[in-house]
């Protein structure tokens, strides 16, 4: 019996290049979390470097577990790449400011245990995540990520003299043009590594432009990893634990949508047992993060887009990505080399990957029946309200901190609304009637 494409083990050279490609796509997004948190808490560069190393190590372990699996306990066994979730940024900063970093990692430990306990019950809700819900959520994820993608290209500080520099934008669009060209003219394996080729050429072009800085490579050590509980014994304030448990629920919701999308793309839709193992891995990553001074992980949407774009469905490719991330976490010099790739180069490819996630969501919605029901209304409300934090990040800044954790994320708001409205209109007292937004 022929192996399913998800289980296919490709030749070693292809595995290495395709795994490297997945890592290149997710790297900037993953390390952004420790960089943002470290800078906000005014940690010294050496400590921020340790956070980055720990982040890569835990993300690598989680990615390996998701791809390979551990018995019937952990890992969805799909090409799912794990990376630090942005949902954790504000809660971590708020908790650290009020209680200190030991409380951050104590709360993260507790939230990881909470995640392990609720993974199986949460996975049972998969029947309430039909294409109407997952399609809307993926659409919101893809669109909301375009903001960070644009920041990679233009810069993060509008007051900076080189913000939106034509050379940076031209470089990003040049990389994007190469990606389009490679996708159109290349065939076979060369087509599958088109994004990696575009990144490599973009890096070479960026060197004479003065955008590639090798200082970090020389300063980075050959081995570097923070010891467990680097900031001291963990503390467990109740408010901090509750906040991080909310983060875990948000992480589960995002991962659920991404895992279902990967299952549909690869032709192996996850069962509730598969999903439970995948979500439990998110819980384990939070436990590991609490011990190793890292961050909770979620399934990375841009890598979902890459699977869709390249058509490479093997989970062993992603296992190689996990191995590379572990190596980078243990050997800072490797991470420093990847970090030298300018953000406009990565952004030129990343915006396509982000938009690909939105396109997958739109494809899901094509299978939804919109006649004689309120499904168009459900999508409109979830999309409209869900995207508010993406376009107005400070819209909820005067609300309590715990509510900001929920409402400050477009993904969370859209997930809650799509899930709740689907229940309200399609499960509770369901009755057929014309959609309020249906054209006459």
KAUR-V195692 format. One line per field, one symbol per residue. phi: phi as a letter, one per 30 degrees, with the letter a starting at -180 (. if undefined). A space follows every 10 residues. Layout:
phi: ???
This chain:
phi: .dddedcdcd eeddeddddd dedddceddd dddddddddd chddeddddd dddddddddd dddeddddib hccbjdhbdc ccadddeded eddddddccj dededddded dddedddced dddddedccd eddddddddd eddddddedd ddddjcbedd dcdhdedddd dddddddddd ddddcdbide ddcedddddd dddddddddi cccceddddd ddbaaddehe cjddcbdddd ddddddeddd eddddedddd ddddddibed dddddddddd dedddddddd dcicbdcbdd dddddddddd idcddddddd eddddddddc bedddddddd dddeddddcd dddddddddd dddddddddc ciacdddedd dddddddedd cbecdcdcde edddddddce ddeddddddd ddddccbchd adadddcddd
